[in-house]
Amino acid sequence: MPYKAERIFILYMPWVFSILFSSMPVMSYLIAWLGSFFIFFMCYTGHIKPLPTDRSIGEQIMRPIFLVQIIFIGYMACSSIFYFFNLLGFGNLDQTGDLYDQAAFKMPLLAQCQRYYILGHAAFVTGIMVFMKYPVQQKYYYQKDRLHNVIFIIAIICLPVSALSLRVPGLAQFYFQLSALSFIAGTLALAFAIPLKKMGYTAVCGLLYVSNFYQALMSGFKEPIIISVLVLGIFLYPSYKTAVKVIFVPILLLLFFYLPTYNQVFRQNAWTENANTNEAYELALDATLNPDEEISNWGFLVFRLSEVDMFTTFIQSTPGKVDYYGFQLVEQSAAALVPRVFWPGKPNTEEMIMERVYDAGVVMRNSNVSAKPAYIVDGYLSGGIIGVFLSLFVYGAMVQIISQKAEQLFGGYILGTALIFSGLFQIFWRGLSFEFISNSVFWSFITMLIVHRILVGINFLKRI
């Protein structure tokens, strides 16, 4: 199907219809929420722009139009359904929800937030579609038979280098990029090793993967655990389609169901009650396998999986009590790029972000809580509807441009998108406040160029 730019406007139909029904909050919310699935459908059927044909779908899942869109939009726009059910009185889907008494007040705010979400989704996909051009013109190539060894070496080297970066002044911001790159490289190495049926090589790669998975369990964060399983399944899918569907899909569903309990108990013991990580792990595992009725996953699904409740508070305060920030957040994001070693008096980034949280009344100033706004919220705070559209369009454009640049520099999809882009730019999967996004993306891009120069220097990547 030929690409026609005017088809982009189809993406905005759910947003338009949700506005037309704004006087009916429940209907408006459902139109906007279902609109994201309409956009998914339009993308993956090629009605807006043909999908890349240089690889099969299963062999390009890590590209932005697939994985980044599904994770980022799923977390941002689709997860609010549990909050919606809670407002209707369905706590745990079978009992009165915590917000039921506030439904008349909260439902219009929820619908308004969801209209921003669907607008943001459309703008994000627009940014991707405008710049999506495959196949990418390659500038470098490599010998295919050396690929799995180089990936394994990257996994091994990046792990200690990332730990070292924490101890060297000015290099701490490279820690997260390099540790994530090591994890993705180790997972990709294991996915390559299994089909080769080399027991020794597979065992070493497996130990590296298990080590990374254990560290994820001990981190107190749920995302690394889910990502470790998800990425391995994606990498194995082209070679073992049936096995991945039968094994990995149920595992991901079980993790989604049980991880909230595990995380809640682990954090309570490791972060609050000062238990060591091994004790916290054992207590969390026991609580997960033998659940207590007092520990419910419903609160996680309503208030933690989705950040829409916080968004409703920002909408109530801006622009009514606090004016739009205009370009202030963009300027703060630019300032966040400067390493503290060059600017000793640089303002604390988290404190800058928390100022707008305090001003909106999301949390009290004397509370010991971190509640940083999501990326789309910062877009709204910057300029309402226009801010949401522009910020999400730029987000989609940057995701696509950087992914294609990685493929251009690293000889194609495997090294470029599957390893370098997915390893260094994982922050795109979730999306955080402007300042954190800009800082992480900028220094990840610098890291990408450094890795590229190293691979060229050792004569693995060769100029075409």
Buried (B, 14 or more C-beta within 10 A) or exposed (E): EEEEEEBBEBBBBBBBBBBEBBEBBBBBBBBBBBBBEBBBEBBBEEEBBEBBEEBEBEBBBBBBBBBBBBBBBBBBBBBBBBBBBBBBBBBBEEEEBBBBEEBEEBBBBBBBBBBBBBBBBBBBBBBBBBBBEBEBEBBBEBEEEEBBEBBBBBBBBBBEBBEEBEEEEEBBBBBBBBBBBBBBBBBBBBBBBBEEEBEEBBEBBBEBBEEBBEBBBBBBBBBBBBBBBBBBBBBBBBEBEEEBEEBBEEBBEEBBEBBBBBBBBBBBBBEEEEBEBEEBBEBBBEBBEEEEEEBBBBBBBBBBBBBBBBBBBBBBBBEEEBEBBEEBBBEBBBBBEEBBEEEEEEEEBEEBBBEBBBBBEBBEEEEEEEBBBBBBBBBBBBBBBEBBBBBBBBBBBBBBBBBBBBBBBBBBBBBBBBBBBBBBBBBBBBBBBBBBBBBBBBBBBBBBEEBBEEBBEEEBBEEE
